[in-house]
Amino acid sequence: MKYPTFEDVKKARETLKDVSTSHWVQDDLFTWKWWLLLAATFLPWVIWIKYRDKERTLEILCYGLLWAILASATDVIGGESLLWGYPDKLLPMVPPLFPADISVIPVSYMFIYQYTNTLKRYLVFSLLLSGFFSYIVEPIFIKLEMFALHNWAHTYSFIGFFILSLIPYYLIKKLTIKK
């Protein structure tokens, strides 16, 4: 049995890129789903800029950027592992759920971080938001055919969202302790 070489992988990726771009032009670009993804990329940040705690902007922004990194990495790993998938993309060359990973999810948790002043309140609201994303948003996106579960369940997403919410909270709290 001949194992694939790097060149074989490169050719397969080139084919995938061509198919993906063709699909994006034919099925995604300028559809209502594409406009929804575009709005989801920018609108949360516009809202955050308007309602952010201006005295804590850097702290909250760092928290959100950590969330965006975690969400993007998790999404790439899950997508590449075929645990879930996204039929629609904003752009053909970026991860499919880029708008959620860098905008909707981090900004939503940024508001929780901003408006909760104790760990207990943060945990309660993080659990609620994790449930909202997992059990309400995900099923809606499945019905809209913008999200597909393959070898995954909403409960796994719930656990994942909640665990991921602890990481930026802990890191930012550790880095911003005032003496």
ZAMARGU-4260 file (C-alpha; in steps of 0.2 Angstrom, whole numbers, plus 5000, padded with zeros to 4 digits):
<rodrens>
0) 5000/5000/5000 | 5007/5017/4995 | 5005/5030/5008 | 5000/5048/5002 | 5014/5060/5000
5) 5014/5078/5004 | 5011/5082/4985 | 4996/5070/4985 | 4989/5080/5000 | 4993/5097/4991
10) 4983/5091/4975 | 4968/5086/4985 | 4968/5102/4994 | 4969/5111/4977 | 4954/5101/4971
15) 4945/5105/4988 | 4949/5124/4986 | 4942/5124/4968 | 4926/5114/4973 | 4924/5125/4988
20) 4926/5142/4979 | 4914/5136/4965 | 4901/5131/4978 | 4903/5147/4987 | 4900/5157/4971
25) 4886/5147/4965 | 4877/5144/4982 | 4882/5156/4995 | 4888/5173/4988 | 4874/5186/4990
30) 4861/5174/4997 | 4851/5179/5012 | 4862/5167/5022 | 4877/5176/5016 | 4870/5193/5021
35) 4866/5186/5038 | 4884/5180/5040 | 4890/5197/5035 | 4879/5206/5048 | 4884/5193/5061
40) 4902/5197/5058 | 4900/5216/5061 | 4884/5220/5071 | 4890/5212/5088 | 4906/5223/5087
45) 4896/5239/5083 | 4884/5235/5098 | 4899/5231/5109 | 4908/5247/5105 | 4892/5257/5109
50) 4889/5248/5126 | 4906/5243/5132 | 4913/5248/5149 | 4925/5261/5142 | 4936/5261/5158
55) 4939/5242/5155 | 4939/5241/5136 | 4957/5234/5135 | 4953/5220/5149 | 4936/5215/5141
60) 4944/5216/5123 | 4958/5204/5128 | 4945/5193/5136 | 4935/5193/5120 | 4950/5190/5109
65) 4955/5175/5119 | 4937/5168/5117 | 4939/5171/5098 | 4955/5161/5097 | 4948/5147/5107
70) 4931/5147/5097 | 4941/5147/5081 | 4953/5133/5085 | 4939/5122/5092 | 4928/5125/5077
75) 4943/5121/5065 | 4947/5105/5075 | 4929/5100/5075 | 4926/5104/5057 | 4941/5095/5051
80) 4937/5080/5062 | 4920/5079/5053 | 4911/5081/5070 | 4900/5096/5062 | 4900/5106/5047
85) 4894/5122/5039 | 4886/5122/5022 | 4887/5141/5020 | 4902/5152/5021 | 4905/5171/5021
90) 4921/5169/5012 | 4928/5153/5003 | 4945/5154/5011 | 4941/5156/5030 | 4934/5144/5042
95) 4915/5143/5039 | 4909/5149/5056 | 4921/5164/5056 | 4907/5176/5060 | 4902/5166/5076
100) 4919/5162/5081 | 4926/5180/5080 | 4911/5190/5083 | 4894/5183/5090 | 4901/5171/5103
105) 4915/5181/5110 | 4905/5197/5111 | 4891/5188/5119 | 4902/5182/5132 | 4911/5198/5134
110) 4895/5206/5139 | 4893/5193/5153 | 4911/5196/5158 | 4908/5215/5158 | 4891/5214/5168
115) 4895/5201/5181 | 4905/5206/5196 | 4907/5189/5205 | 4913/5172/5199 | 4896/5164/5204
120) 4886/5176/5193 | 4898/5174/5179 | 4896/5155/5180 | 4877/5156/5181 | 4876/5168/5166
125) 4889/5157/5156 | 4879/5142/5159 | 4863/5151/5153 | 4872/5157/5137 | 4880/5141/5134
130) 4863/5133/5135 | 4856/5146/5123 | 4869/5143/5110 | 4868/5124/5111 | 4850/5121/5113
135) 4842/5136/5104 | 4854/5143/5092 | 4862/5127/5085 | 4845/5119/5082 | 4839/5135/5073
140) 4854/5135/5062 | 4852/5116/5058 | 4834/5120/5053 | 4841/5134/5042 | 4853/5122/5035
145) 4868/5133/5040 | 4875/5120/5052 | 4875/5101/5052 | 4880/5089/5066 | 4889/5073/5061
150) 4896/5064/5076 | 4891/5077/5089 | 4877/5082/5100 | 4870/5098/5107 | 4875/5093/5125
155) 4893/5091/5120 | 4892/5109/5113 | 4885/5115/5130 | 4899/5107/5139 | 4911/5114/5127
160) 4905/5132/5128 | 4904/5132/5146 | 4922/5125/5148 | 4929/5137/5135 | 4920/5151/5145
165) 4931/5147/5160 | 4948/5148/5151 | 4948/5167/5146 | 4939/5171/5163 | 4953/5163/5173
170) 4967/5170/5162 | 4961/5188/5162 | 4957/5188/5181 | 4975/5181/5184 | 4983/5194/5173
175) 4973/5209/5179 | 4974/5206/5198 | 4977/5223/5206 | 4989/5223/5221
</rodrens>
